[in-house]
Amino acid sequence: MVREIPIAISACLLGEQVRYDGQHKLQDWITQMENVEWLPVCPEVEAGMGVPREKIQVELVDGDLRLMGISSRHDWTVAIDQQACQRIEWLKSRKICGYVLKSRSPSCGIQSVPVWSEGLPEPVSLGNGRFVDRLVEQWRDLPLADETMLQQEQGRQQFLQQVRDYWTRQQD
């Protein structure tokens, strides 16, 4: 029997209705990935944001990157950081070997998240979501991908190879 490899995934990509608008972003290709145990995570819900909820964005505030409610101006930075530390420890205890994240998400995006600055009509840069920043700080060698990287079979195979290589290194 082949052991399933544990991979964390943004819960919305598995079809869970956890997005800010109460919807999901189910990805059909997930069913094509064999021998994977999916572990769903939604940092925003786990940090106490409801469903549906206000949109949030990454903002440059006084030189620091903050996770802000667009309308309310509520600062979610500390809540996401605290949740991230707890969730990352749990993921380590589950010995995950990779993570599939939601692109452009202010919490889960990988180098695709607009960074806004007060008073400017356009983003000043692109960066990681807040949760991903904490994840990379605490787990530099974990294979990461977002759903856009996995749309094509070649991208999925490359990611799975990285995951298998990581899993093999962990067995040594």
DOPA-778058 format. One record per residue: residue number from 1; residue in three letters; x, y, z of N, C-alpha, C in turn. Coordinates in steps of 0.02 Angstrom, whole numbers, plus 50000, padded with zeros to 5 digits. Layout:
// residues N
+-----+------+-------+-------+-------+-------+-------+-------+-------+-------+-------+
| pos | code |  n.c1 |  n.c2 |  n.c3 | ca.c1 | ca.c2 | ca.c3 |  c.c1 |  c.c2 |  c.c3 |
+-----+------+-------+-------+-------+-------+-------+-------+-------+-------+-------+
| NUM |  ALA |     X |     Y |     Z |     X |     Y |     Z |     X |     Y |     Z |
...
+-----+------+-------+-------+-------+-------+-------+-------+-------+-------+-------+
This chain:
// residues 172
+-----+------+-------+-------+-------+-------+-------+-------+-------+-------+-------+
| pos | code |  n.c1 |  n.c2 |  n.c3 | ca.c1 | ca.c2 | ca.c3 |  c.c1 |  c.c2 |  c.c3 |
+-----+------+-------+-------+-------+-------+-------+-------+-------+-------+-------+
|   1 |  MET | 50042 | 49941 | 50000 | 50000 | 50000 | 50000 | 50044 | 50062 | 50000 |
|   2 |  VAL | 50028 | 50110 | 49957 | 50065 | 50172 | 49952 | 50041 | 50220 | 50006 |
|   3 |  ARG | 50088 | 50249 | 50042 | 50071 | 50298 | 50095 | 50054 | 50365 | 50063 |
|   4 |  GLU | 50000 | 50395 | 50085 | 49981 | 50461 | 50061 | 50028 | 50514 | 50090 |
|   5 |  ILE | 50050 | 50560 | 50048 | 50094 | 50614 | 50070 | 50051 | 50673 | 50093 |
|   6 |  PRO | 50061 | 50697 | 50154 | 50021 | 50753 | 50179 | 50043 | 50820 | 50147 |
|   7 |  ILE | 49994 | 50854 | 50118 | 50006 | 50920 | 50087 | 49952 | 50967 | 50113 |
|   8 |  ALA | 49972 | 51024 | 50140 | 49924 | 51075 | 50161 | 49898 | 51111 | 50099 |
|   9 |  ILE | 49837 | 51137 | 50103 | 49806 | 51171 | 50047 | 49758 | 51225 | 50073 |
|  10 |  SER | 49755 | 51280 | 50038 | 49704 | 51331 | 50055 | 49636 | 51299 | 50049 |
|  11 |  ALA | 49597 | 51304 | 50103 | 49533 | 51268 | 50107 | 49485 | 51285 | 50050 |
|  12 |  CYS | 49487 | 51346 | 50025 | 49442 | 51366 | 49971 | 49456 | 51327 | 49907 |
|  13 |  LEU | 49519 | 51305 | 49898 | 49536 | 51267 | 49838 | 49509 | 51196 | 49840 |
|  14 |  LEU | 49490 | 51172 | 49900 | 49459 | 51106 | 49907 | 49383 | 51110 | 49902 |
|  15 |  GLY | 49357 | 51171 | 49893 | 49285 | 51179 | 49887 | 49251 | 51203 | 49951 |
|  16 |  GLU | 49289 | 51217 | 50003 | 49259 | 51243 | 50065 | 49239 | 51316 | 50053 |
|  17 |  GLN | 49180 | 51333 | 50074 | 49154 | 51401 | 50064 | 49178 | 51448 | 50120 |
|  18 |  VAL | 49242 | 51466 | 50115 | 49274 | 51506 | 50167 | 49299 | 51574 | 50142 |
|  19 |  ARG | 49289 | 51588 | 50079 | 49314 | 51651 | 50052 | 49275 | 51711 | 50080 |
|  20 |  TYR | 49302 | 51770 | 50071 | 49270 | 51831 | 50097 | 49198 | 51837 | 50074 |
|  21 |  ASP | 49182 | 51813 | 50013 | 49115 | 51819 | 49985 | 49072 | 51757 | 49998 |
|  22 |  GLY | 49096 | 51711 | 50040 | 49060 | 51650 | 50055 | 49065 | 51596 | 50002 |
|  23 |  GLN | 49106 | 51607 | 49953 | 49114 | 51560 | 49898 | 49176 | 51516 | 49908 |
|  24 |  HIS | 49192 | 51477 | 49858 | 49251 | 51435 | 49858 | 49286 | 51443 | 49791 |
|  25 |  LYS | 49343 | 51412 | 49783 | 49380 | 51411 | 49720 | 49403 | 51340 | 49705 |
|  26 |  LEU | 49356 | 51292 | 49708 | 49372 | 51222 | 49697 | 49411 | 51213 | 49632 |
|  27 |  GLN | 49464 | 51174 | 49636 | 49507 | 51160 | 49579 | 49496 | 51088 | 49556 |
|  28 |  ASP | 49476 | 51080 | 49494 | 49462 | 51013 | 49467 | 49522 | 50967 | 49468 |
|  29 |  TRP | 49582 | 50994 | 49458 | 49642 | 50953 | 49454 | 49659 | 50918 | 49519 |
|  30 |  ILE | 49630 | 50940 | 49575 | 49645 | 50909 | 49640 | 49630 | 50834 | 49638 |
|  31 |  THR | 49577 | 50815 | 49605 | 49559 | 50744 | 49604 | 49608 | 50703 | 49562 |
|  32 |  GLN | 49649 | 50736 | 49522 | 49698 | 50701 | 49480 | 49763 | 50686 | 49518 |
|  33 |  MET | 49771 | 50715 | 49576 | 49833 | 50705 | 49614 | 49823 | 50646 | 49661 |
|  34 |  GLU | 49859 | 50592 | 49646 | 49852 | 50530 | 49684 | 49901 | 50527 | 49742 |
|  35 |  ASN | 49882 | 50487 | 49792 | 49924 | 50474 | 49850 | 49940 | 50537 | 49890 |
|  36 |  VAL | 49891 | 50582 | 49894 | 49898 | 50644 | 49931 | 49845 | 50646 | 49986 |
|  37 |  GLU | 49866 | 50664 | 50046 | 49819 | 50679 | 50100 | 49815 | 50755 | 50105 |
|  38 |  TRP | 49759 | 50785 | 50085 | 49751 | 50857 | 50087 | 49732 | 50880 | 50157 |
|  39 |  LEU | 49767 | 50931 | 50183 | 49753 | 50960 | 50248 | 49732 | 51033 | 50237 |
|  40 |  PRO | 49666 | 51047 | 50240 | 49642 | 51114 | 50225 | 49656 | 51165 | 50280 |
|  41 |  VAL | 49674 | 51225 | 50259 | 49689 | 51280 | 50305 | 49659 | 51344 | 50277 |
|  42 |  CYS | 49627 | 51384 | 50319 | 49605 | 51451 | 50300 | 49627 | 51499 | 50355 |
|  43 |  PRO | 49684 | 51532 | 50346 | 49710 | 51577 | 50399 | 49661 | 51631 | 50419 |
|  44 |  GLU | 49623 | 51657 | 50371 | 49577 | 51712 | 50387 | 49521 | 51689 | 50433 |
|  45 |  VAL | 49489 | 51633 | 50418 | 49437 | 51607 | 50461 | 49466 | 51588 | 50528 |
|  46 |  GLU | 49524 | 51555 | 50527 | 49556 | 51532 | 50589 | 49578 | 51591 | 50634 |
|  47 |  ALA | 49588 | 51650 | 50604 | 49608 | 51709 | 50642 | 49547 | 51747 | 50669 |
|  48 |  GLY | 49487 | 51722 | 50654 | 49426 | 51752 | 50682 | 49385 | 51792 | 50633 |
|  49 |  MET | 49403 | 51794 | 50570 | 49362 | 51829 | 50521 | 49304 | 51784 | 50502 |
|  50 |  GLY | 49246 | 51813 | 50495 | 49186 | 51775 | 50479 | 49181 | 51760 | 50404 |
|  51 |  VAL | 49127 | 51725 | 50387 | 49111 | 51710 | 50317 | 49037 | 51726 | 50309 |
|  52 |  PRO | 49018 | 51770 | 50264 | 49063 | 51814 | 50225 | 49095 | 51866 | 50271 |
|  53 |  ARG | 49143 | 51903 | 50242 | 49179 | 51953 | 50281 | 49202 | 52010 | 50236 |
|  54 |  GLU | 49224 | 52061 | 50268 | 49252 | 52119 | 50233 | 49315 | 52098 | 50196 |
|  55 |  LYS | 49326 | 52127 | 50138 | 49389 | 52116 | 50103 | 49446 | 52147 | 50143 |
|  56 |  ILE | 49504 | 52114 | 50138 | 49565 | 52140 | 50170 | 49618 | 52149 | 50116 |
|  57 |  GLN | 49670 | 52187 | 50133 | 49725 | 52196 | 50087 | 49789 | 52208 | 50126 |
|  58 |  VAL | 49846 | 52194 | 50092 | 49911 | 52207 | 50121 | 49927 | 52281 | 50106 |
|  59 |  GLU | 49945 | 52318 | 50159 | 49960 | 52389 | 50152 | 50027 | 52405 | 50184 |
|  60 |  LEU | 50060 | 52454 | 50154 | 50121 | 52482 | 50183 | 50099 | 52539 | 50228 |
|  61 |  VAL | 50107 | 52531 | 50294 | 50086 | 52581 | 50343 | 50147 | 52599 | 50385 |
|  62 |  ASP | 50168 | 52661 | 50381 | 50226 | 52684 | 50419 | 50286 | 52638 | 50411 |
|  63 |  GLY | 50297 | 52614 | 50351 | 50355 | 52572 | 50335 | 50346 | 52498 | 50350 |
|  64 |  ASP | 50289 | 52479 | 50379 | 50276 | 52409 | 50395 | 50220 | 52382 | 50352 |
|  65 |  LEU | 50224 | 52318 | 50334 | 50169 | 52285 | 50298 | 50116 | 52263 | 50348 |
|  66 |  ARG | 50055 | 52284 | 50337 | 49999 | 52269 | 50381 | 49943 | 52237 | 50341 |
|  67 |  LEU | 49901 | 52198 | 50374 | 49843 | 52167 | 50343 | 49781 | 52204 | 50368 |
|  68 |  MET | 49751 | 52244 | 50323 | 49700 | 52291 | 50343 | 49632 | 52277 | 50311 |
|  69 |  GLY | 49579 | 52287 | 50351 | 49512 | 52286 | 50323 | 49503 | 52348 | 50280 |
|  70 |  ILE | 49479 | 52338 | 50219 | 49475 | 52394 | 50172 | 49427 | 52448 | 50195 |
|  71 |  SER | 49368 | 52429 | 50218 | 49318 | 52479 | 50239 | 49327 | 52499 | 50312 |
|  72 |  SER | 49332 | 52449 | 50355 | 49334 | 52463 | 50427 | 49400 | 52490 | 50451 |
|  73 |  ARG | 49454 | 52477 | 50413 | 49523 | 52494 | 50433 | 49546 | 52453 | 50492 |
|  74 |  HIS | 49511 | 52398 | 50507 | 49532 | 52353 | 50560 | 49598 | 52320 | 50540 |
|  75 |  ASP | 49646 | 52319 | 50586 | 49712 | 52290 | 50574 | 49711 | 52217 | 50598 |
|  76 |  TRP | 49716 | 52170 | 50550 | 49715 | 52099 | 50564 | 49785 | 52068 | 50570 |
|  77 |  THR | 49836 | 52109 | 50568 | 49905 | 52085 | 50566 | 49922 | 52039 | 50624 |
|  78 |  VAL | 49910 | 52062 | 50685 | 49928 | 52023 | 50744 | 49888 | 51958 | 50747 |
|  79 |  ALA | 49824 | 51961 | 50731 | 49782 | 51900 | 50733 | 49808 | 51848 | 50683 |
|  80 |  ILE | 49825 | 51869 | 50623 | 49850 | 51822 | 50573 | 49918 | 51795 | 50594 |
|  81 |  ASP | 49962 | 51838 | 50621 | 50028 | 51816 | 50643 | 50022 | 51763 | 50699 |
|  82 |  GLN | 49978 | 51775 | 50747 | 49969 | 51727 | 50801 | 49941 | 51662 | 50775 |
|  83 |  GLN | 49891 | 51666 | 50732 | 49861 | 51606 | 50703 | 49913 | 51568 | 50663 |
|  84 |  ALA | 49954 | 51604 | 50626 | 50005 | 51572 | 50584 | 50053 | 51532 | 50627 |
|  85 |  CYS | 50077 | 51560 | 50681 | 50124 | 51523 | 50724 | 50094 | 51458 | 50749 |
|  86 |  GLN | 50031 | 51461 | 50771 | 49998 | 51400 | 50796 | 49987 | 51349 | 50740 |
|  87 |  ARG | 49962 | 51373 | 50683 | 49947 | 51327 | 50628 | 50010 | 51296 | 50600 |
|  88 |  ILE | 50064 | 51335 | 50594 | 50126 | 51308 | 50567 | 50154 | 51254 | 50613 |
|  89 |  GLU | 50150 | 51263 | 50677 | 50172 | 51211 | 50724 | 50130 | 51147 | 50715 |
|  90 |  TRP | 50064 | 51155 | 50706 | 50021 | 51098 | 50694 | 50039 | 51063 | 50629 |
|  91 |  LEU | 50052 | 51102 | 50576 | 50071 | 51073 | 50511 | 50137 | 51035 | 50516 |
|  92 |  LYS | 50183 | 51063 | 50555 | 50247 | 51027 | 50565 | 50235 | 50961 | 50601 |
|  93 |  SER | 50189 | 50961 | 50650 | 50175 | 50899 | 50686 | 50142 | 50847 | 50640 |
|  94 |  ARG | 50109 | 50870 | 50588 | 50077 | 50825 | 50539 | 50126 | 50804 | 50484 |
|  95 |  LYS | 50187 | 50833 | 50487 | 50241 | 50816 | 50439 | 50220 | 50827 | 50367 |
|  96 |  ILE | 50189 | 50886 | 50354 | 50171 | 50900 | 50285 | 50235 | 50907 | 50243 |
|  97 |  CYS | 50227 | 50894 | 50179 | 50284 | 50894 | 50133 | 50276 | 50946 | 50077 |
|  98 |  GLY | 50224 | 50987 | 50081 | 50212 | 51038 | 50031 | 50150 | 51078 | 50050 |
|  99 |  TYR | 50139 | 51133 | 50015 | 50082 | 51176 | 50029 | 50058 | 51207 | 49964 |
| 100 |  VAL | 49993 | 51200 | 49949 | 49962 | 51232 | 49891 | 49920 | 51290 | 49917 |
| 101 |  LEU | 49935 | 51350 | 49893 | 49905 | 51411 | 49919 | 49863 | 51447 | 49867 |
| 102 |  LYS | 49818 | 51490 | 49890 | 49774 | 51528 | 49846 | 49811 | 51590 | 49821 |
| 103 |  SER | 49820 | 51594 | 49756 | 49854 | 51652 | 49726 | 49817 | 51717 | 49742 |
| 104 |  ARG | 49855 | 51769 | 49746 | 49830 | 51838 | 49756 | 49794 | 51850 | 49822 |
| 105 |  SER | 49789 | 51799 | 49864 | 49756 | 51807 | 49929 | 49800 | 51850 | 49975 |
| 106 |  PRO | 49770 | 51898 | 50011 | 49810 | 51939 | 50057 | 49841 | 51900 | 50115 |
| 107 |  SER | 49817 | 51839 | 50126 | 49848 | 51797 | 50177 | 49890 | 51742 | 50145 |
| 108 |  CYS | 49868 | 51713 | 50089 | 49899 | 51653 | 50062 | 49935 | 51661 | 49995 |
| 109 |  GLY | 49934 | 51718 | 49965 | 49966 | 51726 | 49899 | 50041 | 51721 | 49902 |
| 110 |  ILE | 50070 | 51696 | 49847 | 50143 | 51690 | 49840 | 50166 | 51739 | 49787 |
| 111 |  GLN | 50198 | 51792 | 49807 | 50226 | 51842 | 49761 | 50175 | 51869 | 49711 |
| 112 |  SER | 50111 | 51867 | 49728 | 50059 | 51890 | 49682 | 50010 | 51937 | 49716 |
| 113 |  VAL | 50025 | 51958 | 49777 | 49979 | 51998 | 49817 | 49994 | 52073 | 49808 |
| 114 |  PRO | 49945 | 52112 | 49786 | 49958 | 52184 | 49781 | 49972 | 52214 | 49850 |
| 115 |  VAL | 50023 | 52256 | 49853 | 50039 | 52293 | 49914 | 50018 | 52365 | 49900 |
| 116 |  TRP | 49973 | 52389 | 49942 | 49945 | 52456 | 49934 | 49978 | 52505 | 49982 |
| 117 |  SER | 49976 | 52569 | 49964 | 50000 | 52622 | 50007 | 49947 | 52677 | 50007 |
| 118 |  GLU | 49935 | 52705 | 50066 | 49882 | 52755 | 50074 | 49887 | 52811 | 50022 |
| 119 |  GLY | 49829 | 52824 | 49992 | 49825 | 52880 | 49947 | 49846 | 52866 | 49875 |
| 120 |  LEU | 49874 | 52807 | 49863 | 49896 | 52791 | 49795 | 49843 | 52748 | 49760 |
| 121 |  PRO | 49828 | 52763 | 49697 | 49775 | 52726 | 49661 | 49796 | 52657 | 49636 |
| 122 |  GLU | 49860 | 52643 | 49634 | 49886 | 52580 | 49610 | 49929 | 52547 | 49663 |
| 123 |  PRO | 49935 | 52481 | 49662 | 49982 | 52448 | 49710 | 50053 | 52472 | 49699 |
| 124 |  VAL | 50091 | 52474 | 49753 | 50161 | 52495 | 49748 | 50208 | 52437 | 49732 |
| 125 |  SER | 50184 | 52376 | 49743 | 50225 | 52317 | 49727 | 50180 | 52255 | 49734 |
| 126 |  LEU | 50211 | 52197 | 49720 | 50179 | 52133 | 49733 | 50221 | 52096 | 49785 |
| 127 |  GLY | 50189 | 52058 | 49828 | 50225 | 52021 | 49879 | 50186 | 51959 | 49899 |
| 128 |  ASN | 50206 | 51931 | 49956 | 50172 | 51873 | 49985 | 50114 | 51895 | 50028 |
| 129 |  GLY | 50067 | 51849 | 50038 | 50016 | 51860 | 50089 | 50048 | 51854 | 50158 |
| 130 |  ARG | 50014 | 51881 | 50207 | 50042 | 51884 | 50275 | 50057 | 51815 | 50304 |
| 131 |  PHE | 50011 | 51768 | 50295 | 50022 | 51700 | 50320 | 50082 | 51668 | 50285 |
| 132 |  VAL | 50089 | 51679 | 50220 | 50145 | 51650 | 50183 | 50211 | 51680 | 50208 |
| 133 |  ASP | 50212 | 51744 | 50224 | 50273 | 51773 | 50252 | 50294 | 51737 | 50315 |
| 134 |  ARG | 50246 | 51723 | 50360 | 50262 | 51687 | 50422 | 50284 | 51616 | 50406 |
| 135 |  LEU | 50251 | 51584 | 50358 | 50268 | 51515 | 50339 | 50339 | 51511 | 50313 |
| 136 |  VAL | 50358 | 51557 | 50269 | 50425 | 51556 | 50240 | 50478 | 51571 | 50293 |
| 137 |  GLU | 50462 | 51616 | 50340 | 50509 | 51631 | 50394 | 50524 | 51570 | 50436 |
| 138 |  GLN | 50472 | 51530 | 50450 | 50479 | 51473 | 50495 | 50494 | 51407 | 50461 |
| 139 |  TRP | 50488 | 51405 | 50394 | 50494 | 51340 | 50359 | 50519 | 51352 | 50288 |
| 140 |  ARG | 50580 | 51375 | 50283 | 50608 | 51397 | 50219 | 50610 | 51345 | 50164 |
| 141 |  ASP | 50620 | 51282 | 50181 | 50629 | 51231 | 50129 | 50566 | 51194 | 50109 |
| 142 |  LEU | 50508 | 51212 | 50137 | 50446 | 51179 | 50120 | 50425 | 51197 | 50048 |
| 143 |  PRO | 50411 | 51148 | 50005 | 50388 | 51163 | 49937 | 50321 | 51199 | 49938 |
| 144 |  LEU | 50317 | 51254 | 49902 | 50256 | 51295 | 49898 | 50236 | 51303 | 49825 |
| 145 |  ALA | 50171 | 51306 | 49813 | 50144 | 51322 | 49747 | 50076 | 51354 | 49757 |
| 146 |  ASP | 50054 | 51393 | 49708 | 49985 | 51416 | 49709 | 49947 | 51382 | 49653 |
| 147 |  GLU | 49881 | 51389 | 49653 | 49841 | 51351 | 49605 | 49856 | 51370 | 49533 |
| 148 |  THR | 49880 | 51431 | 49520 | 49896 | 51450 | 49451 | 49956 | 51411 | 49426 |
| 149 |  MET | 50002 | 51394 | 49470 | 50061 | 51356 | 49451 | 50045 | 51283 | 49436 |
| 150 |  LEU | 49986 | 51261 | 49459 | 49968 | 51190 | 49453 | 49912 | 51178 | 49403 |
| 151 |  GLN | 49894 | 51227 | 49365 | 49840 | 51220 | 49315 | 49858 | 51169 | 49261 |
| 152 |  GLN | 49921 | 51167 | 49243 | 49944 | 51121 | 49191 | 49975 | 51059 | 49222 |
| 153 |  GLU | 49970 | 51003 | 49187 | 49998 | 50940 | 49212 | 50072 | 50946 | 49227 |
| 154 |  GLN | 50109 | 50980 | 49186 | 50182 | 50987 | 49197 | 50196 | 51022 | 49263 |
| 155 |  GLY | 50159 | 51075 | 49279 | 50168 | 51109 | 49343 | 50152 | 51065 | 49402 |
| 156 |  ARG | 50098 | 51025 | 49396 | 50080 | 50979 | 49450 | 50135 | 50926 | 49459 |
| 157 |  GLN | 50161 | 50900 | 49405 | 50213 | 50849 | 49410 | 50277 | 50877 | 49441 |
| 158 |  GLN | 50294 | 50938 | 49423 | 50354 | 50970 | 49452 | 50345 | 50980 | 49527 |
| 159 |  PHE | 50286 | 51005 | 49547 | 50273 | 51015 | 49618 | 50273 | 50949 | 49655 |
| 160 |  LEU | 50241 | 50898 | 49627 | 50240 | 50833 | 49661 | 50310 | 50803 | 49667 |
| 161 |  GLN | 50353 | 50816 | 49619 | 50422 | 50792 | 49624 | 50458 | 50828 | 49682 |
| 162 |  GLN | 50447 | 50893 | 49688 | 50477 | 50931 | 49744 | 50451 | 50904 | 49811 |
| 163 |  VAL | 50387 | 50889 | 49813 | 50356 | 50861 | 49874 | 50386 | 50793 | 49890 |
| 164 |  ARG | 50392 | 50750 | 49839 | 50421 | 50683 | 49851 | 50494 | 50689 | 49874 |
| 165 |  ASP | 50532 | 50733 | 49843 | 50602 | 50743 | 49864 | 50606 | 50767 | 49936 |
| 166 |  TYR | 50563 | 50813 | 49954 | 50560 | 50838 | 50023 | 50543 | 50781 | 50071 |
| 167 |  TRP | 50492 | 50742 | 50052 | 50470 | 50685 | 50093 | 50528 | 50636 | 50103 |
| 168 |  THR | 50565 | 50621 | 50050 | 50622 | 50575 | 50054 | 50675 | 50602 | 50101 |
| 169 |  ARG | 50690 | 50667 | 50096 | 50740 | 50697 | 50141 | 50718 | 50692 | 50214 |
| 170 |  GLN | 50653 | 50697 | 50227 | 50627 | 50694 | 50295 | 50632 | 50623 | 50324 |
| 171 |  GLN | 50634 | 50573 | 50280 | 50638 | 50503 | 50302 | 50709 | 50483 | 50323 |
| 172 |  ASP | 50758 | 50521 | 50300 | 50828 | 50504 | 50315 | 50846 | 50518 | 50387 |
+-----+------+-------+-------+-------+-------+-------+-------+-------+-------+-------+
